[in-house]
């Protein structure tokens, strides 16, 4: 009843809209995408983010088999390991908010990338020992969280095109 009353009130008192819809220029949009995909920094940035995120994506897909079947751990341990993995990323995101503007993107990329590499190396070298494997994966997600945002920002801003268009291309 309240909805019907509101609809009647809107119909009676709402001013007419004067929205003009601009026709999309397909040629201009195509040229913008070509320019974005031809930009070396953009392509290198999205390649870097895509490649460096593979271990995290693999973990998401394969963690039940890794933890439950290969490591012979309980479901409770699996949940704890999942929490550890994602907390590395979450903690690095919170840290970035605290240090924003005080540390350069280049330093975030360098230190975050180094941490991710150390973490993956540690995890790969200790695959059969669960605590060390998980510590390595935590360090990887923490490092990945540090550098991925900076690389994404640099890639998006490097094209000279609209951020929305660059983000949709990414």
N, C-alpha and C positions, 0 to 999 in steps of 0.2 A: 504494500500500500504506500509506504514511504517512497519507494522507487518510482511509482506512478505519479505521485504528487511532485517529486523532484523533476521528472521528465516533463510534466506539464509546465512547471515553472521555467525550466530551461527553454522550452519551445516558445513560451510567451515573452520572456525577457532577454534571452541571449541575443547579442548583436550578430548580424550576419558576418560570416567569415569572408575574408578577402585574401585567401591564400593563393599565391601564384606558384604553380609547379613549373620548375625550369626543366626543359627537355634535355635529356642526357645526350651528350655529344660522344658517340661511340668511338669515333676516330681519335678524339682527344684522350679519352680514357685508355684506349689501346696504346697510344703513344706514351702515355705516362707509365703504364705497366712495362712497356719495352725499356724505357729509360731506367726504371727501377731494377729490372732484371739484368740490365747491362752494367750496373754499378758494381765495381769490384768489392768495395767495402761491405755493401749490403749482402752480396752473395757469399763472401767469406764469413760474415757474421752469422747468417742463418745456417750455413754449413757447419760452422763451429758449434753453435748451440744444438743443432740436430745431432751431430756426431757425439758431442760430450754428454748428451742426455740419454744415449742408448743404454748405458748401464742401469740408469734409473728405470727406464721403460722395461728393460729386461727383468729387473727385480720385481716390478709390479706384476708382470705376467708369469714369471717363473718362481717367485718366492714360495708358493705352497709346495712345489716339487723340491726346491732346494732345502727348505727348512724341515718339512714334514717327512719327505721320502729320503733324501740324501743324508741329511744331518740327523735324522731319527729323533727329532725334537717333538715336544707336545704342542698342541694347539695354543696353549697359554704362552709358551715360549715364542711361537710364531707371531702372536699378537704383540708381545714385547719387542720382538725384532722389527716388526712393522713400525711400531711407535718410535723406536730408535732411528730407523731410516728417515722417516718423515720429520722427526724433530730436528735433525741436522739441518734440513732445508728451512724449517720454520725459524730456528734460532738464528740462522744466518740472515734471514729476511728481517727479523727484529733488529739485529745488530746493524744492518745497513741503514735502517731508519734512524738509529741513534747516531751514526757517524756520517750521515749524509752531509755533503758539503765540506767535510773536513779531510776527506781522503779522495784522491783522484780515481777516475775510472780505470786508468792504466794500472794503478797499484792494486785495485780490487781484482782486476783481471789477472795480474801476475800472481798475487798471493792466493787468490781463490783457485786459479788453475793449478798452481803448485800443490795446494792442499788436496785437490781432487785427484791429481796424479799419484800423490803419496798414498792417499786412501785406497785407490784402486789397486795399486801395487801391493799394498799390505793385505788387502782382501784376497787378491789373486794368489798371493804366496801362502796364505793360511786358510785356504778353502776348507780344509778338513778339521780345523779347530774353530768352533763356533764363536767364542768370545772375541778372538782377534779378527776374524772375518767381519763380524758385526762392527767392531771398532773401526776397521778400515772403511766399511761402507758408510758409517756415520761421518767420518772425516771427508769421504768423497761427497756426500750430499751437502755437507756444510760448505765445502769449497765450491761446489757447483752452484749453490745458492748465492755465494759471494760474487762470482764472476758472470753468471748468466744474465742477470739484470743489466749489468754494465755493457756487456757485448750486445744485448738486444737493443738497448738505448742508442748506442753508437751506430748500429746497423740501421735502425729506423731513421735517425736524424741525418745520416750521411747522404741520402738520396736527393735531397733538395725538393722532393715532392711532398704532398700532404702526408702527415703522420698516419691518418686513417687509411689512405691508399697503400702506404708502405706496410702498415700492419696487416692489411688484408692480403697483400702479396706474400708476407711472411707466413 
